[in-house]
Amino acid sequence: MIERPSPNFNERTLPVSLLVLHYTGMESAEAALERLTSPLSEVSAHYLIDEDGGIVRLVPEEKRAWHAGRGWWRGITDLNSASIGIELVNPGHEFGYRPFPEPQMAALIPLMGEIVGRYGITRGNIVGHSDVAPARKQDPGELFDWERLARLRLALPTPHKYLVDPFWTDGGFLLALERFGYDISAPEAAVRAFQRRYRPAILDGVIDGQCRAILLSLLTGGDKAAALRQQQG
């Protein structure tokens, strides 16, 4: 692990309960590092992981890095105080978005495992930047392998079994989405963020039966709970 301290941090006011994943959205790793360590940018993260798997530590975990900005998750508004932020080098949607390579994912997984264990972060609080700021952000995006993390219990898995459409109204879906954790003040953006995470094949911001069924399953325990209910029924 390489140390490249950023001056962009201050003191936390909340205990760590979230882990937020980002992509850098810049044309190179060095450009991202320059921005994350420049006092003029006023942005930072705790860690940056290059596409070759190299890890750079920018801000000590006990400090409040400036990575999440304005956002909301499960009632938390000071996301920076409550979270660890990890930046993944990727040009993002503006500069040629591409899959996250194996060396990068292989470096991310043990780092996440250590952080999650250290702070007792629940799977529902391991989120992408787009989850906590749906109206502003798209990262880490639809190509990020959340399912790989889910198999290692480092993220919530997307439900696939026993899906049932509850036929909520659009308003009912949005209330359920807020209950799950999302800021719904920009409804279409919130729906698209949910899709980007749990139904990345179609990112249209439209509430449909599949979205309703996935969200219902997530709120009621996912595939394992659904399978248990089937057995008991």
Backbone torsions as a table, in degrees:
resi	resn	phi	psi	omega
1	MET	NA	130.4	-179.4
2	ILE	-94.9	139.6	176.4
3	GLU	-99.2	124.0	173.9
4	ARG	-140.1	82.4	-170.2
5	PRO	-60.5	138.1	173.4
6	SER	-102.7	142.2	176.5
7	PRO	-82.1	-1.9	-170.3
8	ASN	-93.6	81.4	176.8
9	PHE	-160.1	165.9	171.7
10	ASN	-150.2	-162.7	-174.0
11	GLU	-87.5	142.9	174.8
12	ARG	-71.7	151.2	172.2
13	THR	-119.1	-0.4	179.3
14	LEU	-135.6	153.4	172.9
15	PRO	-70.9	154.4	-180.0
16	VAL	-71.9	124.1	177.2
17	SER	-137.3	-1.1	-177.2
18	LEU	-130.8	152.7	167.9
19	LEU	-126.8	123.7	-175.7
20	VAL	-114.3	125.8	178.4
21	LEU	-101.3	138.2	-178.5
22	HIS	-130.4	163.8	156.9
23	TYR	-111.0	157.9	-175.2
24	THR	-73.5	-33.5	178.5
25	GLY	64.9	31.6	178.7
26	MET	-129.7	166.1	-170.2
27	GLU	-73.8	-18.1	179.4
28	SER	-152.8	162.6	177.4
29	ALA	-65.8	-40.2	-177.9
30	GLU	-65.5	-39.5	177.3
31	ALA	-62.0	-39.9	178.3
32	ALA	-65.0	-43.2	179.3
33	LEU	-63.7	-39.6	178.7
34	GLU	-61.5	-41.7	-180.0
35	ARG	-68.9	-41.5	-176.9
36	LEU	-71.4	-16.0	-179.4
37	THR	-113.6	1.4	178.8
38	SER	-85.0	128.4	178.4
39	PRO	-64.9	-20.4	-179.9
40	LEU	-74.9	-26.9	-176.0
41	SER	-76.9	-30.3	-176.9
42	GLU	56.0	35.4	172.6
43	VAL	-132.8	154.8	179.4
44	SER	-165.1	-177.8	171.8
45	ALA	-154.2	170.2	176.4
46	HIS	-76.7	-39.1	-177.9
47	TYR	-139.3	151.6	168.5
48	LEU	-126.8	135.3	178.0
49	ILE	-118.2	120.8	-179.7
50	ASP	-76.5	166.7	-179.4
51	GLU	-67.1	-21.4	176.8
52	ASP	-87.4	2.8	178.2
53	GLY	95.2	-3.9	177.6
54	GLY	-67.6	137.2	-178.8
55	ILE	-111.3	132.2	176.7
56	VAL	-116.6	127.2	175.2
57	ARG	-94.9	124.9	-174.6
58	LEU	-107.2	-38.8	-176.1
59	VAL	-136.5	135.1	176.3
60	PRO	-59.6	143.5	-176.7
61	GLU	-59.7	-29.7	-177.7
62	GLU	-74.2	-9.1	179.9
63	LYS	-100.1	161.7	-178.5
64	ARG	-91.5	98.8	175.8
65	ALA	-76.3	158.9	-173.5
66	TRP	-108.1	77.0	-172.8
67	HIS	-119.0	-29.4	-171.5
68	ALA	-92.4	-30.7	-179.4
69	GLY	66.6	-154.8	179.8
70	ARG	-67.1	132.8	178.6
71	GLY	-179.2	-174.5	-175.6
72	TRP	-158.7	135.4	172.7
73	TRP	-150.1	117.3	177.0
74	ARG	50.8	42.2	176.5
75	GLY	89.3	-9.6	-179.7
76	ILE	-87.4	126.5	177.7
77	THR	-106.2	-32.1	175.9
78	ASP	-88.1	75.1	-174.7
79	LEU	-64.0	-35.3	-179.4
80	ASN	-62.9	-38.0	179.9
81	SER	-67.8	-30.3	-172.7
82	ALA	-98.4	5.3	-168.9
83	SER	-135.7	159.6	164.1
84	ILE	-102.7	133.6	-179.1
85	GLY	-111.9	129.6	177.4
86	ILE	-120.7	124.3	176.0
87	GLU	-98.5	131.6	175.5
88	LEU	-107.6	125.4	179.7
89	VAL	-64.3	120.4	178.2
90	ASN	-165.5	135.5	-177.5
91	PRO	-64.3	-17.6	176.2
92	GLY	75.1	-179.2	-173.8
93	HIS	-64.9	-23.9	-177.7
94	GLU	-80.4	-30.9	-171.7
95	PHE	-120.0	17.3	177.3
96	GLY	110.5	59.8	-178.4
97	TYR	-52.6	136.1	-177.9
98	ARG	-147.0	163.8	178.6
99	PRO	-60.1	156.8	-179.6
100	PHE	-87.1	121.0	-171.2
101	PRO	-70.0	160.5	-176.2
102	GLU	-56.0	-46.8	-179.6
103	PRO	-59.3	-35.0	179.1
104	GLN	-67.8	-46.2	178.5
105	MET	-65.4	-38.8	-179.8
106	ALA	-65.3	-29.1	175.6
107	ALA	-80.2	-35.5	-178.0
108	LEU	-65.1	-43.3	-170.2
109	ILE	-59.9	-51.7	179.0
110	PRO	-66.7	-33.4	177.0
111	LEU	-63.1	-45.4	176.9
112	MET	-61.0	-43.1	-179.6
113	GLY	-58.0	-42.0	179.2
114	GLU	-65.6	-43.9	-177.8
115	ILE	-66.1	-46.3	-179.1
116	VAL	-61.2	-41.9	178.3
117	GLY	-67.0	-37.3	-177.2
118	ARG	-65.1	-38.7	-173.0
119	TYR	-110.0	-1.7	-178.5
120	GLY	64.5	37.6	-178.4
121	ILE	-73.1	127.8	-179.8
122	THR	-78.1	158.3	-178.3
123	ARG	-61.3	-33.3	179.1
124	GLY	-69.5	-13.4	177.9
125	ASN	-106.7	15.0	169.9
126	ILE	-99.6	108.4	-165.7
127	VAL	-133.2	164.2	171.1
128	GLY	-95.0	162.9	179.0
129	HIS	-59.5	-36.2	179.8
130	SER	-67.2	-25.8	177.7
131	ASP	-68.4	-38.5	-174.8
132	VAL	-93.4	-13.9	178.1
133	ALA	-140.7	63.2	-171.2
134	PRO	-62.5	-28.5	-179.0
135	ALA	-78.6	-14.8	-175.0
136	ARG	-115.2	-27.7	-165.9
137	LYS	-127.4	152.8	177.0
138	GLN	-120.0	-4.5	-171.4
139	ASP	-89.9	153.9	1.4
140	PRO	-77.0	-2.5	168.6
141	GLY	92.5	176.3	-171.7
142	GLU	-73.0	-13.9	178.1
143	LEU	-90.7	-5.7	-179.9
144	PHE	-73.2	139.3	-172.4
145	ASP	-89.3	74.3	177.3
146	TRP	-63.9	-33.3	-177.5
147	GLU	-65.5	-33.8	175.5
148	ARG	-62.6	-43.7	177.1
149	LEU	-64.4	-38.8	-178.6
150	ALA	-62.7	-37.5	179.0
151	ARG	-63.5	-22.9	178.3
152	LEU	-99.6	11.0	-178.9
153	ARG	61.6	34.6	177.0
154	LEU	-111.4	13.7	175.2
155	ALA	-170.9	161.4	174.3
156	LEU	-74.4	134.7	177.2
157	PRO	-77.8	152.3	172.4
158	THR	-74.1	126.7	177.3
159	PRO	-66.1	141.7	179.0
160	HIS	-130.8	-20.6	-171.4
161	LYS	-106.2	146.9	173.6
162	TYR	54.2	37.3	-179.6
163	LEU	-73.9	133.0	-178.9
164	VAL	-130.1	127.7	177.4
165	ASP	-76.0	118.9	179.4
166	PRO	-80.4	-4.9	179.0
167	PHE	55.7	40.3	171.9
168	TRP	-63.3	151.9	164.9
169	THR	-66.2	166.5	176.7
170	ASP	-59.2	-38.7	177.2
171	GLY	-64.3	-39.0	177.2
172	GLY	-65.1	-39.3	177.3
173	PHE	-62.3	-43.9	-178.0
174	LEU	-64.9	-38.6	176.3
175	LEU	-63.5	-39.5	177.4
176	ALA	-67.1	-36.9	178.9
177	LEU	-65.4	-39.2	176.6
178	GLU	-65.9	-40.5	177.9
179	ARG	-61.5	-36.4	178.6
180	PHE	-68.8	-31.9	176.5
181	GLY	151.8	-15.6	-171.0
182	TYR	-83.2	148.8	168.8
183	ASP	-77.5	120.6	-176.5
184	ILE	-106.2	17.4	-178.5
185	SER	-65.2	-24.7	171.1
186	ALA	-116.7	88.6	-167.1
187	PRO	-56.2	-47.7	-177.9
188	GLU	-63.9	-40.3	177.7
189	ALA	-63.7	-38.6	178.8
190	ALA	-64.8	-41.9	178.6
191	VAL	-64.8	-42.4	179.7
192	ARG	-65.0	-37.8	176.7
193	ALA	-63.5	-41.7	176.7
194	PHE	-61.4	-44.2	177.9
195	GLN	-63.2	-42.7	-179.1
196	ARG	-57.9	-33.1	-178.9
197	ARG	-86.1	-44.5	-169.8
198	TYR	-114.7	-9.4	176.9
199	ARG	-148.5	64.7	-170.0
200	PRO	-70.4	-10.0	-178.9
201	ALA	-68.2	-29.2	-179.1
202	ILE	-133.3	114.2	-177.3
203	LEU	-116.1	66.5	-174.9
204	ASP	-104.3	-4.6	-179.4
205	GLY	71.2	11.2	-178.1
206	VAL	-100.2	131.6	178.0
207	ILE	-78.3	117.9	179.5
208	ASP	-129.9	-179.3	-176.1
209	GLY	-61.7	-37.3	179.6
210	GLN	-65.9	-43.5	177.4
211	CYS	-60.8	-44.8	179.7
212	ARG	-61.3	-43.6	-177.6
213	ALA	-66.4	-40.3	178.9
214	ILE	-64.2	-45.1	-178.4
215	LEU	-65.1	-42.3	176.9
216	LEU	-57.6	-44.4	179.9
217	SER	-63.3	-43.0	178.7
218	LEU	-60.3	-39.3	-178.2
219	LEU	-74.2	-16.7	-176.6
220	THR	-116.6	20.4	171.1
221	GLY	104.9	0.7	174.8
222	GLY	75.0	-162.8	-174.2
223	ASP	-60.8	-40.9	-177.0
224	LYS	-63.7	-44.8	179.2
225	ALA	-66.4	-37.9	179.2
226	ALA	-65.3	-40.3	178.4
227	ALA	-63.9	-40.1	179.4
228	LEU	-65.6	-40.1	178.0
229	ARG	-64.7	-36.2	177.5
230	GLN	-63.7	-42.9	179.6
231	GLN	-64.2	-41.5	-178.0
232	GLN	-73.0	-29.2	-178.9
233	GLY	-80.2	NA	NA
